[in-house]
Amino acid sequence: MPNLRKRGQEDRSLIYTDWRRTIDVGTYCQDIDQVEYRIINGEIVPVLMLELTRYDYDTEPTKGYFAAILERFSKSQRKAATKFATLLGVNCIIVLFKHDLTKFWLFNLTTNQGWYSLDKKGYEDWLVRCRRKN
């Protein structure tokens, strides 16, 4: 059975994703978690590209934990993510979020800056500020 999320919701794309990765067609495939965008005068305007990862502990993440996240992005995944963000004209941000959504840590892959810590209200305010830039 495919991987299940909390509340019994199935990750409906997992079976395809796992299968697709077994096929060598001479191309690569990357999952992008979210693209934030606005609609202005009927036109799509990209705002941010987000890569999401959840933190399941009640303690603060260690420097090693943050380094491990960046290590996951150290090879082609980072290069592809920042290229796609550039094509969209936006920044690619890693969002590490605490399991209960009380804390968020941001790392800008495009500019190689972070980690910035925000509470829930701070994260909401940050999203609003990003929206206003476009």
C-alpha angles and dihedrals in degrees: 000000000000121000111284127216126215116290089033096282112152122225092235096191097050096088091052093044093051091047094045091055090061093061119086105206096151094259136091129233126209130185113225111197102208143351113200113209143164132216112230119180089343093307127117111240115188115223108174142350113220132198108196130206129170127226111210101190135088094222124080115270114257126234086254091056092053090046090052091055091051090047088060087058096042099098131043094323092070093044092050095043094051091044092053090047090051091050088053091046094239141104123263110228128190108217115199107190130188114244092248093046093241095119136033131189120198131201121182106218091186095058096023092236131137165015096198119176121216135171119228095273091045090053092050090049090049091053090051091049090050090051092053092055091070 
